[in-house]
């Protein structure tokens, strides 16, 4: 292990992590203020129907593929589901990640076996590769894709790849691999509120609002 790699690891796991978390939380707070502070004009019309749970119902239905789309674009939907599920499992249930949360917040929960985390990481990496290939090979998706789409892809891929490589010792300098993994995760945290990755915390709010307001107006959502 080189001294430079050890110094980078110390900085990444200390000041770097603190900076990334501060920027991430501040950015999320800013985005939420931008969404909610303007408010909405009061709807003075009588609701067409009382439909409790319409917002949550829309959150669920909008999380499923529209009818026929799974058959028409399996790579997009299956790849998306596999990536999000794999990424979630790795981030939330990997024992080292739980240890970080316990050190920072004093709370923890049981982790999953390494074999499960490995499978989830590999599935997430493969799904991201399939999604990129689908984007590049489909002329319509390629035309609609911009820098932000590819930037979000890179930010999502790097923590999985570097974490997998560090865990399996795919480079002789473990400290360097671990530092790169932490730095890639911190880059994701910093960019999350300001890029298309913000859908991680805005998508469900938007779906709930659309379902709730649509039901009030008697419109299917």
PyMOL commands that place a pseudoatom at each C-alpha (Angstrom):
pseudoatom trace, name=CA, resn=UNK, resi=1, chain=A, elem=C, hetatm=0, pos=[0.000, 0.000, 0.000]
pseudoatom trace, name=CA, resn=UNK, resi=2, chain=A, elem=C, hetatm=0, pos=[1.365, 3.392, -0.943]
pseudoatom trace, name=CA, resn=UNK, resi=3, chain=A, elem=C, hetatm=0, pos=[1.458, 6.284, 1.504]
pseudoatom trace, name=CA, resn=UNK, resi=4, chain=A, elem=C, hetatm=0, pos=[-0.440, 8.423, -0.978]
pseudoatom trace, name=CA, resn=UNK, resi=5, chain=A, elem=C, hetatm=0, pos=[-3.265, 5.892, -1.188]
pseudoatom trace, name=CA, resn=UNK, resi=6, chain=A, elem=C, hetatm=0, pos=[-3.503, 5.697, 2.604]
pseudoatom trace, name=CA, resn=UNK, resi=7, chain=A, elem=C, hetatm=0, pos=[-3.653, 9.483, 2.867]
pseudoatom trace, name=CA, resn=UNK, resi=8, chain=A, elem=C, hetatm=0, pos=[-6.360, 9.588, 0.203]
pseudoatom trace, name=CA, resn=UNK, resi=9, chain=A, elem=C, hetatm=0, pos=[-8.323, 6.912, 2.059]
pseudoatom trace, name=CA, resn=UNK, resi=10, chain=A, elem=C, hetatm=0, pos=[-8.096, 8.825, 5.332]
pseudoatom trace, name=CA, resn=UNK, resi=11, chain=A, elem=C, hetatm=0, pos=[-9.299, 12.018, 3.669]
pseudoatom trace, name=CA, resn=UNK, resi=12, chain=A, elem=C, hetatm=0, pos=[-12.097, 10.286, 1.761]
pseudoatom trace, name=CA, resn=UNK, resi=13, chain=A, elem=C, hetatm=0, pos=[-13.428, 8.484, 4.840]
pseudoatom trace, name=CA, resn=UNK, resi=14, chain=A, elem=C, hetatm=0, pos=[-13.156, 11.612, 7.004]
pseudoatom trace, name=CA, resn=UNK, resi=15, chain=A, elem=C, hetatm=0, pos=[-13.391, 15.171, 5.656]
pseudoatom trace, name=CA, resn=UNK, resi=16, chain=A, elem=C, hetatm=0, pos=[-14.469, 14.017, 2.195]
pseudoatom trace, name=CA, resn=UNK, resi=17, chain=A, elem=C, hetatm=0, pos=[-17.440, 12.096, 3.558]
pseudoatom trace, name=CA, resn=UNK, resi=18, chain=A, elem=C, hetatm=0, pos=[-18.460, 14.988, 5.798]
pseudoatom trace, name=CA, resn=UNK, resi=19, chain=A, elem=C, hetatm=0, pos=[-18.357, 17.419, 2.868]
pseudoatom trace, name=CA, resn=UNK, resi=20, chain=A, elem=C, hetatm=0, pos=[-20.299, 15.073, 0.583]
pseudoatom trace, name=CA, resn=UNK, resi=21, chain=A, elem=C, hetatm=0, pos=[-23.035, 14.460, 3.153]
pseudoatom trace, name=CA, resn=UNK, resi=22, chain=A, elem=C, hetatm=0, pos=[-23.331, 18.170, 3.910]
pseudoatom trace, name=CA, resn=UNK, resi=23, chain=A, elem=C, hetatm=0, pos=[-23.662, 19.071, 0.230]
pseudoatom trace, name=CA, resn=UNK, resi=24, chain=A, elem=C, hetatm=0, pos=[-26.127, 16.230, -0.381]
pseudoatom trace, name=CA, resn=UNK, resi=25, chain=A, elem=C, hetatm=0, pos=[-28.440, 17.102, 2.518]
pseudoatom trace, name=CA, resn=UNK, resi=26, chain=A, elem=C, hetatm=0, pos=[-28.245, 20.831, 1.796]
pseudoatom trace, name=CA, resn=UNK, resi=27, chain=A, elem=C, hetatm=0, pos=[-28.997, 20.174, -1.867]
pseudoatom trace, name=CA, resn=UNK, resi=28, chain=A, elem=C, hetatm=0, pos=[-31.970, 17.940, -1.052]
pseudoatom trace, name=CA, resn=UNK, resi=29, chain=A, elem=C, hetatm=0, pos=[-33.326, 20.561, 1.349]
pseudoatom trace, name=CA, resn=UNK, resi=30, chain=A, elem=C, hetatm=0, pos=[-32.930, 23.242, -1.325]
pseudoatom trace, name=CA, resn=UNK, resi=31, chain=A, elem=C, hetatm=0, pos=[-34.703, 21.172, -3.944]
pseudoatom trace, name=CA, resn=UNK, resi=32, chain=A, elem=C, hetatm=0, pos=[-37.579, 20.403, -1.570]
pseudoatom trace, name=CA, resn=UNK, resi=33, chain=A, elem=C, hetatm=0, pos=[-37.919, 24.093, -0.715]
pseudoatom trace, name=CA, resn=UNK, resi=34, chain=A, elem=C, hetatm=0, pos=[-38.022, 24.882, -4.453]
pseudoatom trace, name=CA, resn=UNK, resi=35, chain=A, elem=C, hetatm=0, pos=[-40.784, 22.310, -4.880]
pseudoatom trace, name=CA, resn=UNK, resi=36, chain=A, elem=C, hetatm=0, pos=[-42.955, 23.119, -1.870]
pseudoatom trace, name=CA, resn=UNK, resi=37, chain=A, elem=C, hetatm=0, pos=[-42.274, 26.783, -1.016]
pseudoatom trace, name=CA, resn=UNK, resi=38, chain=A, elem=C, hetatm=0, pos=[-44.194, 28.291, -3.977]
pseudoatom trace, name=CA, resn=UNK, resi=39, chain=A, elem=C, hetatm=0, pos=[-47.246, 26.373, -2.817]
pseudoatom trace, name=CA, resn=UNK, resi=40, chain=A, elem=C, hetatm=0, pos=[-50.310, 25.712, -4.889]
pseudoatom trace, name=CA, resn=UNK, resi=41, chain=A, elem=C, hetatm=0, pos=[-53.377, 27.844, -5.386]
pseudoatom trace, name=CA, resn=UNK, resi=42, chain=A, elem=C, hetatm=0, pos=[-56.227, 26.520, -3.250]
pseudoatom trace, name=CA, resn=UNK, resi=43, chain=A, elem=C, hetatm=0, pos=[-58.621, 24.330, -5.190]
pseudoatom trace, name=CA, resn=UNK, resi=44, chain=A, elem=C, hetatm=0, pos=[-62.008, 25.872, -4.421]
pseudoatom trace, name=CA, resn=UNK, resi=45, chain=A, elem=C, hetatm=0, pos=[-63.973, 23.394, -6.519]
pseudoatom trace, name=CA, resn=UNK, resi=46, chain=A, elem=C, hetatm=0, pos=[-65.754, 20.614, -4.702]
pseudoatom trace, name=CA, resn=UNK, resi=47, chain=A, elem=C, hetatm=0, pos=[-63.926, 17.315, -5.141]
pseudoatom trace, name=CA, resn=UNK, resi=48, chain=A, elem=C, hetatm=0, pos=[-65.541, 14.988, -7.665]
pseudoatom trace, name=CA, resn=UNK, resi=49, chain=A, elem=C, hetatm=0, pos=[-65.066, 12.023, -5.377]
pseudoatom trace, name=CA, resn=UNK, resi=50, chain=A, elem=C, hetatm=0, pos=[-63.549, 11.130, -2.061]
pseudoatom trace, name=CA, resn=UNK, resi=51, chain=A, elem=C, hetatm=0, pos=[-60.826, 8.630, -2.863]
pseudoatom trace, name=CA, resn=UNK, resi=52, chain=A, elem=C, hetatm=0, pos=[-58.613, 7.944, 0.141]
pseudoatom trace, name=CA, resn=UNK, resi=53, chain=A, elem=C, hetatm=0, pos=[-55.238, 6.544, -0.810]
pseudoatom trace, name=CA, resn=UNK, resi=54, chain=A, elem=C, hetatm=0, pos=[-55.381, 7.742, -4.416]
pseudoatom trace, name=CA, resn=UNK, resi=55, chain=A, elem=C, hetatm=0, pos=[-51.923, 9.306, -4.101]
pseudoatom trace, name=CA, resn=UNK, resi=56, chain=A, elem=C, hetatm=0, pos=[-50.317, 6.122, -2.809]
pseudoatom trace, name=CA, resn=UNK, resi=57, chain=A, elem=C, hetatm=0, pos=[-52.184, 4.078, -5.405]
pseudoatom trace, name=CA, resn=UNK, resi=58, chain=A, elem=C, hetatm=0, pos=[-50.641, 6.217, -8.141]
pseudoatom trace, name=CA, resn=UNK, resi=59, chain=A, elem=C, hetatm=0, pos=[-47.190, 5.812, -6.581]
pseudoatom trace, name=CA, resn=UNK, resi=60, chain=A, elem=C, hetatm=0, pos=[-47.673, 2.051, -6.975]
pseudoatom trace, name=CA, resn=UNK, resi=61, chain=A, elem=C, hetatm=0, pos=[-49.211, 2.043, -10.457]
pseudoatom trace, name=CA, resn=UNK, resi=62, chain=A, elem=C, hetatm=0, pos=[-46.651, 4.487, -11.864]
pseudoatom trace, name=CA, resn=UNK, resi=63, chain=A, elem=C, hetatm=0, pos=[-43.906, 2.215, -10.564]
pseudoatom trace, name=CA, resn=UNK, resi=64, chain=A, elem=C, hetatm=0, pos=[-45.161, -0.564, -12.827]
pseudoatom trace, name=CA, resn=UNK, resi=65, chain=A, elem=C, hetatm=0, pos=[-44.624, -0.622, -16.601]
pseudoatom trace, name=CA, resn=UNK, resi=66, chain=A, elem=C, hetatm=0, pos=[-47.571, 0.639, -18.677]
pseudoatom trace, name=CA, resn=UNK, resi=67, chain=A, elem=C, hetatm=0, pos=[-49.548, -2.092, -20.377]
pseudoatom trace, name=CA, resn=UNK, resi=68, chain=A, elem=C, hetatm=0, pos=[-47.622, -3.589, -23.265]
pseudoatom trace, name=CA, resn=UNK, resi=69, chain=A, elem=C, hetatm=0, pos=[-44.410, -1.640, -22.633]
pseudoatom trace, name=CA, resn=UNK, resi=70, chain=A, elem=C, hetatm=0, pos=[-42.596, -4.483, -20.881]
pseudoatom trace, name=CA, resn=UNK, resi=71, chain=A, elem=C, hetatm=0, pos=[-42.956, -6.556, -24.028]
pseudoatom trace, name=CA, resn=UNK, resi=72, chain=A, elem=C, hetatm=0, pos=[-41.981, -3.663, -26.317]
pseudoatom trace, name=CA, resn=UNK, resi=73, chain=A, elem=C, hetatm=0, pos=[-38.967, -2.505, -24.292]
pseudoatom trace, name=CA, resn=UNK, resi=74, chain=A, elem=C, hetatm=0, pos=[-37.860, -5.288, -21.933]
pseudoatom trace, name=CA, resn=UNK, resi=75, chain=A, elem=C, hetatm=0, pos=[-34.294, -4.012, -21.600]
pseudoatom trace, name=CA, resn=UNK, resi=76, chain=A, elem=C, hetatm=0, pos=[-35.447, -0.642, -20.298]
pseudoatom trace, name=CA, resn=UNK, resi=77, chain=A, elem=C, hetatm=0, pos=[-37.910, -1.921, -17.730]
pseudoatom trace, name=CA, resn=UNK, resi=78, chain=A, elem=C, hetatm=0, pos=[-36.246, -5.136, -16.586]
pseudoatom trace, name=CA, resn=UNK, resi=79, chain=A, elem=C, hetatm=0, pos=[-32.832, -3.481, -16.586]
pseudoatom trace, name=CA, resn=UNK, resi=80, chain=A, elem=C, hetatm=0, pos=[-34.191, -0.582, -14.578]
pseudoatom trace, name=CA, resn=UNK, resi=81, chain=A, elem=C, hetatm=0, pos=[-35.872, -2.800, -11.996]
pseudoatom trace, name=CA, resn=UNK, resi=82, chain=A, elem=C, hetatm=0, pos=[-32.823, -5.047, -11.604]
pseudoatom trace, name=CA, resn=UNK, resi=83, chain=A, elem=C, hetatm=0, pos=[-30.440, -2.105, -11.252]
pseudoatom trace, name=CA, resn=UNK, resi=84, chain=A, elem=C, hetatm=0, pos=[-32.536, -0.249, -8.686]
pseudoatom trace, name=CA, resn=UNK, resi=85, chain=A, elem=C, hetatm=0, pos=[-33.149, -3.407, -6.665]
pseudoatom trace, name=CA, resn=UNK, resi=86, chain=A, elem=C, hetatm=0, pos=[-29.493, -4.424, -6.764]
pseudoatom trace, name=CA, resn=UNK, resi=87, chain=A, elem=C, hetatm=0, pos=[-28.261, -0.940, -5.899]
pseudoatom trace, name=CA, resn=UNK, resi=88, chain=A, elem=C, hetatm=0, pos=[-30.716, -0.689, -3.001]
pseudoatom trace, name=CA, resn=UNK, resi=89, chain=A, elem=C, hetatm=0, pos=[-29.697, -4.054, -1.575]
pseudoatom trace, name=CA, resn=UNK, resi=90, chain=A, elem=C, hetatm=0, pos=[-25.984, -3.230, -1.772]
pseudoatom trace, name=CA, resn=UNK, resi=91, chain=A, elem=C, hetatm=0, pos=[-26.291, 0.257, -0.290]
pseudoatom trace, name=CA, resn=UNK, resi=92, chain=A, elem=C, hetatm=0, pos=[-28.679, -0.655, 2.529]
pseudoatom trace, name=CA, resn=UNK, resi=93, chain=A, elem=C, hetatm=0, pos=[-27.715, -4.197, 3.490]
pseudoatom trace, name=CA, resn=UNK, resi=94, chain=A, elem=C, hetatm=0, pos=[-23.936, -4.490, 2.941]
pseudoatom trace, name=CA, resn=UNK, resi=95, chain=A, elem=C, hetatm=0, pos=[-22.351, -4.905, 6.360]
pseudoatom trace, name=CA, resn=UNK, resi=96, chain=A, elem=C, hetatm=0, pos=[-19.603, -2.249, 5.809]
pseudoatom trace, name=CA, resn=UNK, resi=97, chain=A, elem=C, hetatm=0, pos=[-22.250, 0.283, 4.774]
pseudoatom trace, name=CA, resn=UNK, resi=98, chain=A, elem=C, hetatm=0, pos=[-24.296, -0.466, 7.883]
pseudoatom trace, name=CA, resn=UNK, resi=99, chain=A, elem=C, hetatm=0, pos=[-21.147, 0.034, 9.949]
pseudoatom trace, name=CA, resn=UNK, resi=100, chain=A, elem=C, hetatm=0, pos=[-20.683, 3.502, 8.421]
pseudoatom trace, name=CA, resn=UNK, resi=101, chain=A, elem=C, hetatm=0, pos=[-24.260, 4.454, 9.342]
pseudoatom trace, name=CA, resn=UNK, resi=102, chain=A, elem=C, hetatm=0, pos=[-23.746, 3.090, 12.848]
pseudoatom trace, name=CA, resn=UNK, resi=103, chain=A, elem=C, hetatm=0, pos=[-20.584, 5.178, 13.264]
pseudoatom trace, name=CA, resn=UNK, resi=104, chain=A, elem=C, hetatm=0, pos=[-22.309, 8.324, 11.981]
pseudoatom trace, name=CA, resn=UNK, resi=105, chain=A, elem=C, hetatm=0, pos=[-25.784, 8.015, 13.486]
pseudoatom trace, name=CA, resn=UNK, resi=106, chain=A, elem=C, hetatm=0, pos=[-25.541, 5.321, 16.137]
pseudoatom trace, name=CA, resn=UNK, resi=107, chain=A, elem=C, hetatm=0, pos=[-28.148, 3.094, 14.487]
pseudoatom trace, name=CA, resn=UNK, resi=108, chain=A, elem=C, hetatm=0, pos=[-27.834, -0.165, 12.600]
pseudoatom trace, name=CA, resn=UNK, resi=109, chain=A, elem=C, hetatm=0, pos=[-29.670, -3.225, 11.374]
pseudoatom trace, name=CA, resn=UNK, resi=110, chain=A, elem=C, hetatm=0, pos=[-28.802, -6.786, 10.304]
pseudoatom trace, name=CA, resn=UNK, resi=111, chain=A, elem=C, hetatm=0, pos=[-26.868, -7.092, 7.074]
pseudoatom trace, name=CA, resn=UNK, resi=112, chain=A, elem=C, hetatm=0, pos=[-27.194, -9.697, 4.356]
pseudoatom trace, name=CA, resn=UNK, resi=113, chain=A, elem=C, hetatm=0, pos=[-24.652, -12.451, 3.604]
pseudoatom trace, name=CA, resn=UNK, resi=114, chain=A, elem=C, hetatm=0, pos=[-21.726, -11.506, 1.381]
pseudoatom trace, name=CA, resn=UNK, resi=115, chain=A, elem=C, hetatm=0, pos=[-22.913, -13.884, -1.339]
pseudoatom trace, name=CA, resn=UNK, resi=116, chain=A, elem=C, hetatm=0, pos=[-26.232, -12.021, -1.582]
pseudoatom trace, name=CA, resn=UNK, resi=117, chain=A, elem=C, hetatm=0, pos=[-24.491, -8.624, -1.701]
pseudoatom trace, name=CA, resn=UNK, resi=118, chain=A, elem=C, hetatm=0, pos=[-22.108, -9.925, -4.371]
pseudoatom trace, name=CA, resn=UNK, resi=119, chain=A, elem=C, hetatm=0, pos=[-25.011, -11.185, -6.475]
pseudoatom trace, name=CA, resn=UNK, resi=120, chain=A, elem=C, hetatm=0, pos=[-26.885, -7.901, -6.085]
pseudoatom trace, name=CA, resn=UNK, resi=121, chain=A, elem=C, hetatm=0, pos=[-23.808, -5.870, -7.071]
pseudoatom trace, name=CA, resn=UNK, resi=122, chain=A, elem=C, hetatm=0, pos=[-23.105, -8.067, -10.100]
pseudoatom trace, name=CA, resn=UNK, resi=123, chain=A, elem=C, hetatm=0, pos=[-26.756, -7.868, -11.160]
pseudoatom trace, name=CA, resn=UNK, resi=124, chain=A, elem=C, hetatm=0, pos=[-26.703, -4.089, -10.808]
pseudoatom trace, name=CA, resn=UNK, resi=125, chain=A, elem=C, hetatm=0, pos=[-23.533, -3.766, -12.886]
pseudoatom trace, name=CA, resn=UNK, resi=126, chain=A, elem=C, hetatm=0, pos=[-24.907, -6.066, -15.596]
pseudoatom trace, name=CA, resn=UNK, resi=127, chain=A, elem=C, hetatm=0, pos=[-28.226, -4.206, -15.655]
pseudoatom trace, name=CA, resn=UNK, resi=128, chain=A, elem=C, hetatm=0, pos=[-26.485, -0.853, -16.058]
pseudoatom trace, name=CA, resn=UNK, resi=129, chain=A, elem=C, hetatm=0, pos=[-24.438, -2.265, -18.935]
pseudoatom trace, name=CA, resn=UNK, resi=130, chain=A, elem=C, hetatm=0, pos=[-27.632, -3.496, -20.613]
pseudoatom trace, name=CA, resn=UNK, resi=131, chain=A, elem=C, hetatm=0, pos=[-29.299, -0.112, -20.111]
pseudoatom trace, name=CA, resn=UNK, resi=132, chain=A, elem=C, hetatm=0, pos=[-26.334, 1.694, -21.675]
pseudoatom trace, name=CA, resn=UNK, resi=133, chain=A, elem=C, hetatm=0, pos=[-26.275, -0.686, -24.646]
pseudoatom trace, name=CA, resn=UNK, resi=134, chain=A, elem=C, hetatm=0, pos=[-30.010, -0.195, -25.108]
pseudoatom trace, name=CA, resn=UNK, resi=135, chain=A, elem=C, hetatm=0, pos=[-29.581, 3.577, -25.051]
pseudoatom trace, name=CA, resn=UNK, resi=136, chain=A, elem=C, hetatm=0, pos=[-26.737, 3.514, -27.566]
pseudoatom trace, name=CA, resn=UNK, resi=137, chain=A, elem=C, hetatm=0, pos=[-28.281, 1.003, -29.955]
pseudoatom trace, name=CA, resn=UNK, resi=138, chain=A, elem=C, hetatm=0, pos=[-31.777, 2.469, -30.068]
pseudoatom trace, name=CA, resn=UNK, resi=139, chain=A, elem=C, hetatm=0, pos=[-31.751, 5.482, -32.424]
pseudoatom trace, name=CA, resn=UNK, resi=140, chain=A, elem=C, hetatm=0, pos=[-34.631, 7.198, -30.602]
pseudoatom trace, name=CA, resn=UNK, resi=141, chain=A, elem=C, hetatm=0, pos=[-33.118, 6.754, -27.136]
pseudoatom trace, name=CA, resn=UNK, resi=142, chain=A, elem=C, hetatm=0, pos=[-29.734, 7.857, -28.466]
pseudoatom trace, name=CA, resn=UNK, resi=143, chain=A, elem=C, hetatm=0, pos=[-31.258, 11.011, -29.955]
pseudoatom trace, name=CA, resn=UNK, resi=144, chain=A, elem=C, hetatm=0, pos=[-33.054, 11.855, -26.711]
pseudoatom trace, name=CA, resn=UNK, resi=145, chain=A, elem=C, hetatm=0, pos=[-30.000, 11.217, -24.529]
pseudoatom trace, name=CA, resn=UNK, resi=146, chain=A, elem=C, hetatm=0, pos=[-27.787, 14.043, -23.394]
pseudoatom trace, name=CA, resn=UNK, resi=147, chain=A, elem=C, hetatm=0, pos=[-24.770, 14.604, -21.190]
pseudoatom trace, name=CA, resn=UNK, resi=148, chain=A, elem=C, hetatm=0, pos=[-26.880, 14.369, -18.035]
pseudoatom trace, name=CA, resn=UNK, resi=149, chain=A, elem=C, hetatm=0, pos=[-28.038, 10.854, -18.877]
pseudoatom trace, name=CA, resn=UNK, resi=150, chain=A, elem=C, hetatm=0, pos=[-24.532, 9.512, -19.408]
pseudoatom trace, name=CA, resn=UNK, resi=151, chain=A, elem=C, hetatm=0, pos=[-23.189, 11.428, -16.411]
pseudoatom trace, name=CA, resn=UNK, resi=152, chain=A, elem=C, hetatm=0, pos=[-25.846, 9.853, -14.192]
pseudoatom trace, name=CA, resn=UNK, resi=153, chain=A, elem=C, hetatm=0, pos=[-24.938, 6.428, -15.624]
pseudoatom trace, name=CA, resn=UNK, resi=154, chain=A, elem=C, hetatm=0, pos=[-21.256, 6.878, -14.765]
pseudoatom trace, name=CA, resn=UNK, resi=155, chain=A, elem=C, hetatm=0, pos=[-22.062, 8.122, -11.255]
pseudoatom trace, name=CA, resn=UNK, resi=156, chain=A, elem=C, hetatm=0, pos=[-24.277, 5.084, -10.692]
pseudoatom trace, name=CA, resn=UNK, resi=157, chain=A, elem=C, hetatm=0, pos=[-21.832, 2.558, -12.116]
pseudoatom trace, name=CA, resn=UNK, resi=158, chain=A, elem=C, hetatm=0, pos=[-18.611, 3.654, -10.404]
pseudoatom trace, name=CA, resn=UNK, resi=159, chain=A, elem=C, hetatm=0, pos=[-19.585, 2.881, -6.771]
pseudoatom trace, name=CA, resn=UNK, resi=160, chain=A, elem=C, hetatm=0, pos=[-20.745, -0.612, -7.761]
pseudoatom trace, name=CA, resn=UNK, resi=161, chain=A, elem=C, hetatm=0, pos=[-17.647, -1.410, -9.815]
pseudoatom trace, name=CA, resn=UNK, resi=162, chain=A, elem=C, hetatm=0, pos=[-15.127, 0.014, -7.349]
pseudoatom trace, name=CA, resn=UNK, resi=163, chain=A, elem=C, hetatm=0, pos=[-16.870, -1.589, -4.380]
pseudoatom trace, name=CA, resn=UNK, resi=164, chain=A, elem=C, hetatm=0, pos=[-16.975, -4.974, -6.098]
pseudoatom trace, name=CA, resn=UNK, resi=165, chain=A, elem=C, hetatm=0, pos=[-13.315, -4.650, -7.083]
pseudoatom trace, name=CA, resn=UNK, resi=166, chain=A, elem=C, hetatm=0, pos=[-12.241, -3.621, -3.582]
pseudoatom trace, name=CA, resn=UNK, resi=167, chain=A, elem=C, hetatm=0, pos=[-14.198, -6.416, -1.917]
pseudoatom trace, name=CA, resn=UNK, resi=168, chain=A, elem=C, hetatm=0, pos=[-12.637, -9.048, -4.183]
pseudoatom trace, name=CA, resn=UNK, resi=169, chain=A, elem=C, hetatm=0, pos=[-9.125, -7.576, -4.139]
pseudoatom trace, name=CA, resn=UNK, resi=170, chain=A, elem=C, hetatm=0, pos=[-8.949, -7.034, -7.889]
pseudoatom trace, name=CA, resn=UNK, resi=171, chain=A, elem=C, hetatm=0, pos=[-6.053, -4.590, -7.441]
pseudoatom trace, name=CA, resn=UNK, resi=172, chain=A, elem=C, hetatm=0, pos=[-2.979, -5.117, -5.232]
pseudoatom trace, name=CA, resn=UNK, resi=173, chain=A, elem=C, hetatm=0, pos=[-3.419, -1.712, -3.573]
pseudoatom trace, name=CA, resn=UNK, resi=174, chain=A, elem=C, hetatm=0, pos=[-6.542, -2.259, -1.481]
pseudoatom trace, name=CA, resn=UNK, resi=175, chain=A, elem=C, hetatm=0, pos=[-6.326, 1.170, 0.131]
pseudoatom trace, name=CA, resn=UNK, resi=176, chain=A, elem=C, hetatm=0, pos=[-6.421, 2.830, -3.287]
pseudoatom trace, name=CA, resn=UNK, resi=177, chain=A, elem=C, hetatm=0, pos=[-9.418, 0.765, -4.406]
pseudoatom trace, name=CA, resn=UNK, resi=178, chain=A, elem=C, hetatm=0, pos=[-11.297, 1.490, -1.185]
pseudoatom trace, name=CA, resn=UNK, resi=179, chain=A, elem=C, hetatm=0, pos=[-10.499, 5.202, -1.439]
pseudoatom trace, name=CA, resn=UNK, resi=180, chain=A, elem=C, hetatm=0, pos=[-11.774, 5.269, -5.029]
pseudoatom trace, name=CA, resn=UNK, resi=181, chain=A, elem=C, hetatm=0, pos=[-14.929, 3.463, -3.946]
pseudoatom trace, name=CA, resn=UNK, resi=182, chain=A, elem=C, hetatm=0, pos=[-15.611, 5.975, -1.188]
pseudoatom trace, name=CA, resn=UNK, resi=183, chain=A, elem=C, hetatm=0, pos=[-14.828, 8.922, -3.458]
pseudoatom trace, name=CA, resn=UNK, resi=184, chain=A, elem=C, hetatm=0, pos=[-17.150, 7.585, -6.171]
pseudoatom trace, name=CA, resn=UNK, resi=185, chain=A, elem=C, hetatm=0, pos=[-19.951, 7.218, -3.612]
pseudoatom trace, name=CA, resn=UNK, resi=186, chain=A, elem=C, hetatm=0, pos=[-19.272, 10.764, -2.407]
pseudoatom trace, name=CA, resn=UNK, resi=187, chain=A, elem=C, hetatm=0, pos=[-19.416, 12.063, -5.985]
pseudoatom trace, name=CA, resn=UNK, resi=188, chain=A, elem=C, hetatm=0, pos=[-22.812, 10.386, -6.300]
pseudoatom trace, name=CA, resn=UNK, resi=189, chain=A, elem=C, hetatm=0, pos=[-23.997, 12.028, -3.081]
pseudoatom trace, name=CA, resn=UNK, resi=190, chain=A, elem=C, hetatm=0, pos=[-22.818, 15.474, -4.179]
pseudoatom trace, name=CA, resn=UNK, resi=191, chain=A, elem=C, hetatm=0, pos=[-24.430, 15.213, -7.606]
pseudoatom trace, name=CA, resn=UNK, resi=192, chain=A, elem=C, hetatm=0, pos=[-27.650, 13.549, -6.483]
pseudoatom trace, name=CA, resn=UNK, resi=193, chain=A, elem=C, hetatm=0, pos=[-29.712, 16.689, -5.665]
pseudoatom trace, name=CA, resn=UNK, resi=194, chain=A, elem=C, hetatm=0, pos=[-28.558, 18.610, -8.745]
pseudoatom trace, name=CA, resn=UNK, resi=195, chain=A, elem=C, hetatm=0, pos=[-28.838, 16.052, -11.552]
pseudoatom trace, name=CA, resn=UNK, resi=196, chain=A, elem=C, hetatm=0, pos=[-31.384, 13.599, -12.932]
pseudoatom trace, name=CA, resn=UNK, resi=197, chain=A, elem=C, hetatm=0, pos=[-30.513, 11.395, -9.986]
pseudoatom trace, name=CA, resn=UNK, resi=198, chain=A, elem=C, hetatm=0, pos=[-32.742, 13.675, -7.898]
pseudoatom trace, name=CA, resn=UNK, resi=199, chain=A, elem=C, hetatm=0, pos=[-35.631, 11.427, -8.914]
pseudoatom trace, name=CA, resn=UNK, resi=200, chain=A, elem=C, hetatm=0, pos=[-34.485, 9.255, -6.000]
pseudoatom trace, name=CA, resn=UNK, resi=201, chain=A, elem=C, hetatm=0, pos=[-36.376, 11.606, -3.665]
pseudoatom trace, name=CA, resn=UNK, resi=202, chain=A, elem=C, hetatm=0, pos=[-38.694, 13.540, -5.996]
pseudoatom trace, name=CA, resn=UNK, resi=203, chain=A, elem=C, hetatm=0, pos=[-40.313, 10.755, -8.032]
pseudoatom trace, name=CA, resn=UNK, resi=204, chain=A, elem=C, hetatm=0, pos=[-42.538, 9.410, -5.270]
pseudoatom trace, name=CA, resn=UNK, resi=205, chain=A, elem=C, hetatm=0, pos=[-43.588, 12.896, -4.133]
pseudoatom trace, name=CA, resn=UNK, resi=206, chain=A, elem=C, hetatm=0, pos=[-44.558, 13.815, -7.704]
pseudoatom trace, name=CA, resn=UNK, resi=207, chain=A, elem=C, hetatm=0, pos=[-46.464, 10.574, -8.245]
pseudoatom trace, name=CA, resn=UNK, resi=208, chain=A, elem=C, hetatm=0, pos=[-48.358, 10.966, -4.979]
pseudoatom trace, name=CA, resn=UNK, resi=209, chain=A, elem=C, hetatm=0, pos=[-49.317, 14.564, -5.829]
pseudoatom trace, name=CA, resn=UNK, resi=210, chain=A, elem=C, hetatm=0, pos=[-50.441, 13.692, -9.354]
pseudoatom trace, name=CA, resn=UNK, resi=211, chain=A, elem=C, hetatm=0, pos=[-52.581, 10.833, -8.082]
pseudoatom trace, name=CA, resn=UNK, resi=212, chain=A, elem=C, hetatm=0, pos=[-54.117, 12.883, -5.303]
pseudoatom trace, name=CA, resn=UNK, resi=213, chain=A, elem=C, hetatm=0, pos=[-54.967, 15.942, -7.415]
pseudoatom trace, name=CA, resn=UNK, resi=214, chain=A, elem=C, hetatm=0, pos=[-56.202, 13.842, -10.322]
pseudoatom trace, name=CA, resn=UNK, resi=215, chain=A, elem=C, hetatm=0, pos=[-58.566, 11.880, -8.087]
pseudoatom trace, name=CA, resn=UNK, resi=216, chain=A, elem=C, hetatm=0, pos=[-59.907, 15.126, -6.652]
pseudoatom trace, name=CA, resn=UNK, resi=217, chain=A, elem=C, hetatm=0, pos=[-60.745, 16.243, -10.185]
pseudoatom trace, name=CA, resn=UNK, resi=218, chain=A, elem=C, hetatm=0, pos=[-62.259, 12.885, -11.094]
pseudoatom trace, name=CA, resn=UNK, resi=219, chain=A, elem=C, hetatm=0, pos=[-59.493, 12.058, -13.565]
pseudoatom trace, name=CA, resn=UNK, resi=220, chain=A, elem=C, hetatm=0, pos=[-57.752, 8.711, -13.746]
pseudoatom trace, name=CA, resn=UNK, resi=221, chain=A, elem=C, hetatm=0, pos=[-54.035, 8.827, -13.037]
for i in range(1, 221): cmd.bond("trace and resi %d" % i, "trace and resi %d" % (i + 1))
show_as sticks, trace
zoom trace
